[in-house]
Amino acid sequence: MTLVRRLLDQAAETPAAVALVAGDGRELTYGELRRQVLAVRHGLLAAGMEPGDGVLFSVRPSPESLVLALGVVAAGGVVVFADPGAGPEMFTARLRLASPRWSAAESLLYAASRLGPVRAYARRRGLLLPDLADLGIPHHIHVGRWLPGVPRGALPFARLARGTAPEPRDDGDADAPAAVIFTSGTTENPRAVVHTQGSLSAALDLFRERLPLGPGDVVHTDQLMLGLPTLISGARWSMPPLFCSPGDFARLLEERGATHTFCVPVHLAEILDARPRLPDALRYVLLGAAPAPAAILRRALASAPSAEVLSVYAMTEILPVAIASAQEKLDHAGEGDFVGAPLAGTSIAADGELLLSGPNLCRGYLGDPPLTELPTGDLARHDAAGRLVLLGRKKDMLIRGKFNLYPGLYEPAIAALDGVTEAAIVGVPDPGTGDEEVVLAITGDADPDRLRARLPGVIDHGALPDRIVVLPELPRSGRGRKLDRDLLRAHVREAR
């Protein structure tokens, strides 16, 4: 059974229940969600959408974006997340690879990408937008009221979602592409992950095995991959507003009676700065998209004593891989990054690289042959109980004489020390010798000299840093706000 069919069936069972609460408080029932998805599917097929058609998707999280994405997949289309704000060269390269026949964007984005004054304003704010109406894409959909700049003949989402439509005669193809997600890569070689309805449906089931969900639960998140299992379970998805402040996020957890939430670790720290104690109704706090430092795990446990705090290890290509409790991670802080029992198939190559497989593995990379196993780039080992411990990224390995130093093996143990909030190890070429200087960067109030005296009891002698640098914060990038090691190297060079 496909992902869309499972959602439609759940909606048919509980049509009067609230499925979604938007950032502005609007409510959408399961019955209305079902009707709109079927109407959009019918309208897209009538407008000429064919199986496999790519839809460049530039609509921010909202009820409209959810309905439109589900309607596209139900019609046999493929939702393409290429991010028009990635920069002109990167966006052009991604567009060339994906070759979408449709574009779906907010009316405001069409206007901002086409009208001179609006485009100039966006450019002053550092946003270089392509002209979405002039990309050679034949079909357009706009979300929101018509604005100057919306291409002539573009289909209004409001019209697509209006009315009723017949039931599909079949469930669709679970093995057909459903979503294309651009991740890493360069302008010469962009990289995009292709997921099918089947791989996404398997991922949702793995989430639900570890994360009980059902009617009466309220999940507060803007993450689609947590929102979808919420809806398939008959629970309520609460979306925060766009540009939601940490204080407002915490307030909405209370007001909407959230039982589950998801945060990037750095975002949770900001939320706890605004509100040190989370609502008692909260039963699960999920952390993901970046490693969770020990200091944040301890704060999360203290802030939500009645909740289970879980850390999710996942990759765009296969999610989730493993889920560990905060207490488990703290108990294993000196052994590398403990991520728990694997939910997907795992093996470890001779050089220590983690290899993954399973029904939740993506189909592959756009333009490449299908994948049967994913080399992750993460170095790992299994402990005596078969649980996964990450030792760091292959590309981050530092060579110090005959000693191979994997930063990820030691950073969690250092971050667990009193006075250290976060820790990261990078190598910087020594200007005098050309050898690699090992630099430990930390945040927090730990004294570097006292910290240096404690390190031999925590990490291997070969991993002891040549220099310790205290920074106000570690540099981060991307939506997941992951550690940017290249930028960190630049920072520690300046601090030399």
Residue, then its C-alpha position, 0 to 999 in steps of 0.5 A: m500500500t502506498l504512502v498516499r493511500r495509507l493517509l487517505d484511508q486514515a482520513a476516511e476513518t476519522p473525517a471529523a478529527v483535526a489533522l493539522v493546525a497551521g502556524d496561524g491557528r487554522e485547523l484542517t480536518y482529516g475529511e477536508l485534507r482528504r477531499q483537497v488531496l483528491a481534488v488537487r490530484h484530479g485537477l493536475l491530471a486534468a491539466g496534463m500531469e503525466p507519471g514521473d513529471g517533476v514538480l519544482f517545489s518552492v512552497r514553505p511548510s503550511p497546510e497548502s504545501l502539504v496538500l499540494a505535495l500529496g496531490v502531486v504524488a497521488a497524481g504520479g508526479v515527483v516533488v523536487f526540492a531544489d531550493p531557489g535560494a541556493g544561489p544562481e549557479m547551484f540552482t541552475a545545475r540542479l534544475r538541469l539535472a532534475s528537468p522538471r516539467w512543473s513549477a509550484a511556488e508561492s505567489l510572493l516568490y514568483a513576484a520576488s523573483r521577477l519584479g525589479p524592486v522586489r528582486a532588488y530588495a531580496r538581493r540586498r538581504g542576501l537572497l539571489l532568486p532565479d526568475l521562476a517564470d523564465l526557466g523554460i518550465p511549461h507548467h506553473i502552479h501558484v499558492g496564494r492570491w495572484l500577484p504581478g510576476v505570477p506566470r500567465g496561465a499558472l494554475p491557482f492552488a485554491r482552484l485545484a483544491r476546490g470541489t470534489a473528485p472521484e476515488p483513484r482506481d488504483d493505489g499507484d506504484a510504491d516503487a515509482p519516484a515520489a520525492v527528489i531532495f538535493t543535498s550535497g554536490t557541486t555546480e558541476n556535479p549536483r547530488a539529489v536523493v530519490h525516494t519512492q513512496g515505498s521507501l518513505s512509507a517504510a521510514l514512517d513505519l520505523f519511526r512509529e515502531r520507536l515513537p508511539l503515535g495515535p489519536g489524541d497525540v499532538v506533534h509540534t514540528d515543521q518536519l515533514m518526515l515527522g508530520l507524515p507518520t503523525l497523520i497516518s497514525g490519526a494524531r494531530w500535526s501542529m505546525p509552528p509559524l514561519f520564522c517562529s521565535p524560540g519563545d513562541f515555539a515554547r508557548l505553542l507547545e503549551e497552548r496546543g497541548a503538544t505530546h511530541t516535538f522535534c528540534v535541532p539540538v541548537h534550536l532546543a538550546e535556544i528554546l530552553d533559554a527562553r523557557p527552561r521548563l517544557p510543558d508537562a504534557l510533553r511525552y517525547v522530545l526528538l533531537g536530530a539533523a545534527p549531533a546532540p552535545a552532552a550539555i544539551l542532552r542534560r538540559a533537555l532531560a532537566s527541562a522535561p522530566s516527564a518526557e522521553v528525550l530521544s536522539v535520531y541518527a538519520m541520513t537523507e538517503i535512509l531515515p531513520v537509522a537508529i534512535a537512542s535515548a538521551q540517557e543512553k547517549l550520556d552513559h556512553a559519552g566516552e565511547g564515541d557517538f552512541v546512536g543506539a540499536p540500528l533500525a535499518g540493516t547495517s554492516i561495517a566495511a573493512d576500513g570501518e565505514l558504516l554501510l546501510s541497507g533496508p526498505n527505507l533506503c532511497r532508490g538512489y541518486l538522480g541520474d545514477p544506477p539504483l542503490t542496494e547499499l549506502p556507504t555513509g562516510d561515517l566510521a562506526r563499530h558495533d558494541a557487544a549488544g549490537r548497537l551502533v557507535l559512530l567514530g567520526r567522518k572518514k573525511d574528517m580523519l586527521i593523521r598524526g604520525k602513525f596515529n589516525l585521529y577521528p574527531g567524532l570518537y573523542e568530541p562527545a567525551i570532551a563535551a561531557l566534561d563540566g564547563v564544556t558545552e560543545a567540543a570540536i577537533v579540527g586539523v590546521p596546517d602549521p605555518g612553520t612546519g607544514d604538519e597538521e596542528v590539532v586544535l580543540a575548539i570548545t564553548g562554555d566556561a571551562d578554563p583551557d589549562r585545567l581542561r588540558a590537565r583533565l584530557p589524558g584521563v578522557i581521551d587517547h594520548g595521540a588525540l591530545p590537542d596541540r592547542i585549545v581555543v575557546l569560542p563564543e559559539l561553533p560555526r554552523s550552516g544549513r537548515g540542520r545547523k550542523l557544525d561547519r568544520d571548514l569555517l571552524r578551521a578559519h576561526v581557529r587560524e585567526a585565534r592562533 
